[in-house]
């Protein structure tokens, strides 16, 4: 994989009629990313981090807002308010696979924010040679499981206990819509 920059700006319509902008997160977004994660409900925090109190929130914010090889983070913005974040990190022993995660502000659940972010993130990943997303999702996190399954991508869930390990084959987006612009 190269250190190519992918132009990530786009927009998405939500189910309530709002149009949000989607773009790569940068250092200027650190405070917004921190605020989003600090204001997650207890349930949302537990679903995202598998704990109620992530102890290294500053480190997580840094990982989401500082560009690095093998990582990408996108934000969904309603005007200037960050309402969702999706990111991936390439798996060390398999450069064609990346672990992904999504967090959406509680008041913006069930409106398509997570779906829009995951769809856009997958396009970016494919442009960087990633063919598969993986994630561990709590079995009770029905909203996240719906986001994944509603996209209709081939998904192999493993484990039917409290944690579902998902392996998602990313589609070839080139056949249906333009992929993000890749610049050297």
C-alpha positions as CSV (number, residue, x, y, z in Angstrom):
1,X,0.0,0.0,0.0
2,X,1.3,3.5,-0.8
3,X,1.0,6.7,1.1
4,X,-1.4,8.2,-1.4
5,X,-3.7,10.9,-0.3
6,X,-7.4,10.2,-1.1
7,X,-9.7,13.1,-1.6
8,X,-12.5,12.2,0.8
9,X,-15.0,15.1,0.6
10,X,-18.5,14.1,-0.2
11,X,-22.1,14.5,1.0
12,X,-24.9,12.2,2.0
13,X,-28.6,12.6,2.5
14,X,-30.0,11.4,5.8
15,X,-33.5,9.9,6.3
16,X,-34.7,13.1,8.0
17,X,-33.9,15.2,4.9
18,X,-30.6,16.7,6.1
19,X,-27.6,16.6,3.9
20,X,-24.3,16.1,5.8
21,X,-20.8,16.6,4.6
22,X,-18.3,13.7,4.8
23,X,-14.6,14.4,4.9
24,X,-11.3,13.2,6.3
25,X,-10.7,14.2,9.9
26,X,-7.6,16.3,10.6
27,X,-5.9,18.0,13.6
28,X,-8.3,20.9,13.4
29,X,-11.1,18.4,14.3
30,X,-9.6,17.1,17.5
31,X,-11.8,19.0,19.8
32,X,-15.0,18.0,17.9
33,X,-13.9,14.3,17.9
34,X,-13.2,14.6,21.7
35,X,-16.7,16.2,22.3
36,X,-18.5,13.5,20.2
37,X,-16.9,10.7,22.2
38,X,-17.3,12.4,25.6
39,X,-21.0,12.9,24.9
40,X,-21.8,9.3,23.8
41,X,-24.5,7.8,26.0
42,X,-23.4,5.0,28.3
43,X,-25.0,2.4,25.9
44,X,-23.2,3.9,22.9
45,X,-19.9,4.1,24.7
46,X,-20.3,0.5,25.7
47,X,-21.2,-0.6,22.2
48,X,-18.2,1.3,20.7
49,X,-15.5,0.5,23.2
50,X,-16.9,-2.6,25.1
51,X,-16.5,-0.6,28.3
52,X,-18.2,2.5,29.8
53,X,-15.0,4.5,30.4
54,X,-12.4,4.4,27.7
55,X,-9.3,5.4,29.6
56,X,-7.2,6.7,26.7
57,X,-9.6,9.0,24.9
58,X,-6.8,11.5,24.1
59,X,-4.9,8.7,22.3
60,X,-8.1,7.7,20.4
61,X,-8.6,11.3,19.3
62,X,-5.0,11.4,18.1
63,X,-5.4,8.3,16.1
64,X,-8.5,9.6,14.5
65,X,-7.2,13.1,13.6
66,X,-3.5,12.5,12.8
67,X,-2.8,11.0,9.4
68,X,-0.7,7.8,9.4
69,X,0.1,5.0,7.0
70,X,-2.6,2.3,7.1
71,X,-5.2,4.4,8.9
72,X,-8.1,6.6,7.7
73,X,-10.8,8.4,9.6
74,X,-13.9,10.2,8.2
75,X,-16.3,12.5,9.9
76,X,-19.9,13.3,9.1
77,X,-20.7,17.0,9.7
78,X,-24.1,18.7,10.0
79,X,-23.0,22.2,9.3
80,X,-20.1,22.5,11.8
81,X,-21.3,19.8,14.2
82,X,-19.5,16.5,14.0
83,X,-22.3,13.8,14.3
84,X,-20.4,10.7,13.4
85,X,-16.9,9.2,12.9
86,X,-15.9,6.0,11.0
87,X,-12.3,4.8,10.8
88,X,-10.2,1.9,9.7
89,X,-6.8,0.5,10.6
90,X,-5.0,-1.9,8.3
91,X,-4.5,-5.3,10.0
92,X,-0.7,-5.9,10.5
93,X,-0.5,-9.4,9.2
94,X,-2.9,-8.9,6.2
95,X,-2.6,-5.6,4.3
96,X,-5.7,-6.3,2.3
97,X,-7.9,-6.3,5.5
98,X,-8.7,-3.4,7.8
99,X,-10.5,-3.3,11.1
100,X,-13.3,-0.6,11.2
101,X,-15.3,1.2,13.8
102,X,-18.1,3.7,13.8
103,X,-19.5,6.1,16.4
104,X,-22.6,8.3,15.9
105,X,-24.0,10.9,18.2
106,X,-27.0,9.4,20.0
107,X,-29.5,12.0,18.8
108,X,-28.5,11.1,15.2
109,X,-29.0,7.4,15.4
110,X,-31.2,5.6,12.8
111,X,-30.9,8.3,10.3
112,X,-28.3,6.8,8.0
113,X,-25.2,8.5,9.4
114,X,-23.4,5.2,10.1
115,X,-24.4,3.7,6.8
116,X,-23.2,6.8,4.8
117,X,-19.9,6.8,6.7
118,X,-19.3,3.1,6.2
119,X,-20.1,3.2,2.6
120,X,-17.7,6.1,2.0
121,X,-15.0,4.6,4.1
122,X,-15.3,1.4,2.1
123,X,-14.8,3.3,-1.1
124,X,-11.6,4.9,0.3
125,X,-10.4,1.5,1.5
126,X,-10.9,-0.1,-1.9
127,X,-9.0,2.8,-3.5
128,X,-6.1,1.9,-1.2
129,X,-6.2,-1.8,-2.1
130,X,-8.2,-3.0,0.9
131,X,-10.7,-5.8,0.0
132,X,-12.1,-6.7,3.4
133,X,-13.3,-5.0,6.6
134,X,-13.4,-6.8,9.9
135,X,-14.9,-5.9,13.2
136,X,-16.0,-7.3,16.5
137,X,-19.5,-6.1,17.3
138,X,-21.5,-6.9,20.5
139,X,-24.4,-9.2,19.6
140,X,-26.8,-6.8,21.3
141,X,-25.6,-3.9,19.2
142,X,-28.5,-4.3,16.7
143,X,-28.0,-0.8,15.1
144,X,-24.4,-1.6,14.1
145,X,-25.4,-5.0,12.8
146,X,-28.2,-3.5,10.8
147,X,-25.8,-0.9,9.3
148,X,-23.5,-3.7,8.1
149,X,-26.2,-6.1,6.9
150,X,-28.4,-3.5,5.2
151,X,-25.5,-2.5,2.8
152,X,-25.9,-6.0,1.3
153,X,-22.2,-6.7,1.1
154,X,-21.0,-10.3,1.5
155,X,-20.5,-10.7,5.3
156,X,-19.4,-13.7,7.2
157,X,-20.4,-13.4,10.8
158,X,-18.7,-15.7,13.3
159,X,-19.7,-16.3,16.9
160,X,-23.2,-16.1,18.1
161,X,-22.5,-15.3,21.7
162,X,-22.0,-11.9,23.1
163,X,-19.5,-10.8,20.4
164,X,-19.9,-11.3,16.7
165,X,-16.7,-11.2,14.6
166,X,-17.6,-9.8,11.1
167,X,-15.6,-10.3,7.9
168,X,-17.1,-8.1,5.2
169,X,-16.0,-8.4,1.6
170,X,-15.9,-4.9,0.1
171,X,-17.6,-4.6,-3.3
172,X,-15.8,-3.3,-6.4
173,X,-17.2,0.2,-6.5
174,X,-15.6,1.0,-9.9
175,X,-18.4,-0.9,-11.7
176,X,-21.3,1.2,-10.4
177,X,-20.1,4.6,-9.2
178,X,-16.9,6.7,-9.2
179,X,-14.3,6.0,-6.5
180,X,-12.7,8.8,-4.5
181,X,-10.0,10.7,-6.4
182,X,-6.5,9.4,-5.6
183,X,-3.7,12.0,-5.7
184,X,0.0,11.4,-5.5
